[in-house]
Amino acid sequence: MSEFEIRDEPRRRTAVVHASLAQDELPAFMGRAFGTIFHAVTAAGFIPAGAPFTRYFGFGPDRIECEAGVAIMQPPGTPERSFDGAGEVQPGELPAGPVAVGWHIGPYDTIAQTYGQLLAWVGEQGREPSGAMWEVYMTDPGAEPDPARWRTQVFVPLA
């Protein structure tokens, strides 16, 4: 894990697919959802405005409540309009405000350690988490087969 920082994030419009699933279903869900989302975004005349993400709303003993998504924007020079969604792909947003941000380098099955370190650091800064955390996948596992080289940015909204 590298350094952590606190910064202000702008509100970002997103296209998302919501899910309530078991933890072992998460990888298959994300693979399917990202393909569906990118197709719906381009079919609606929008373009991705960043790497794909997963936002986590709750962890229960048997279920994870989450959404897979991508920030979106309109192509330059086109009139402002809303993304209305398509099928299971719905409009959403990543919130504006202060966040603690850190990097996880390595396989996804060790990302809980990064969350633990980041949350401990947040407490050391005298801050409190507030709201759903998310992670942005800067490395495509299909393009980089070595999990030790995968880069994921972790975001913790702050009160």
N, C-alpha and C positions, 0 to 999 in steps of 0.2 A: 504494500500500500504506500502511496506517495502522500503528499501534503493534502491537508484539508483547507477549505476556505469558506467564508461566508460572503455571499453576494446577493444582489437583487436581480431577480429574473423577471422579464416582461411576460405578460399574459400571451399565450400562444394558442391559436385555434388548432384543433386536432381532428383527426378521423380515427375512431376507435371501435373495437369489438369488445364487449363486456363478457365476463365469464365467471362462473362459480364452479370450481373444479377441485379435484384432488391434486396434491402436489406432484404426483408422478405423471399427471396429465398435462402439466404446464408446458414442457418442451414441444409436444405435438400440437397443442393449442396455438402456441406462439408461431410455429412454422406455418400452420394453416392460416391463422389470422393475418399475419403480415402480408402474405400473398394476396389475400382477399382485400385487405385495406389498400394496398398499392394499386390494385386493379380498379377499385371503386374511385379512388382519388383521381387517377388519370382519366377514367371514363367520364368523370364529372367536370373535367377541364381544370383541375387544380394540379399543383405540383408539390411533392414532398419538400418540407423546409427543415430537414434535419434527418438524423438517424432514427430508426425505430426505437420505441420505448415500451416498457411495461410499468404500469402504475398499480400499486397494491393498496386496497382499501381495508382488507381485514384478513387475518389468519386465524382460522378455527382449528379444532383438533382434526377435522376431516375435510375441510374446504378452505380454499383460497378465493377471495373476492378480488378480482383484478380487471384491468383492461389493457389490451395491447393496442398500440397506436403509433401514429406518426404526426408530427406537426405539419400543417399544410399552409400553402399560400396560393394566391392567384398568380398566373403568369404576368410579368410586367406589362403594363399598358392595357390591361383588361379592366372593365368596370367592376367596382366592388360588389360582391354578392356573397350570399351565405352558402355553405356546404350543407346540403339537406340530408346527406346520407344515402345509402342504397342497401336494402336488405338488412343484414346484421351489422353493417358498418354505419355508425352513428356519428353525428357531430359531437365534439367535446372541446375541452380546453385544459391546458396546463396553467395553473394559477400564477398570477403575478405576486411578487413579494420576496422577502428574505428566505434564502435557502442555504443550508450547509451542503457543500459539494466535495466529493472525493472520487478517487479513481480506484477501481478494482482491476488488477492485472492478473489474468489467469482464468481457470475454468469456472463455470457458473456454480458448480457444487461447493465452492469455497467462498462464495460472496457473502454468506452470513457473517463471516469473520470481519469483513470490511464494514458491514452495517454496524456490528458491535463496536468496532473501533471508532467509527464516525459518530455514533450516538454517544459514546463515552466522551469524545472530544467536544461535542455540542454541550454536554453538561459542564465540562471544564471551562467553557466559554461563558457560563452563566446563562445559557439559552435553553429553550425547551422546544422539542419537536411539536409540530401542529399540522395535522392533516396527512393525507396519503403520500407516502414516499414513492419515488419512481427511479428507474434505471434506464439509461440510454446506451444502446449497444453500438459502440463505435467500430467494432470489428464484426464482419460477416463470417460466421463459422464455415460457410460454404466456400469462401474465398481464402480463409486462413485455417488450415486443418489442425494446427498446433494450438491446443487450448492454453498453453502457457503464454501465448502471445495475444490472447483476446483481451480487449480493453473495453471496460464498461464504466460509464460515469454514473455515480450514485447521488441522488438528490433527496435531501430531507428538508421539507418546509419547516420554517421556524415561527414561533409565536411572536 
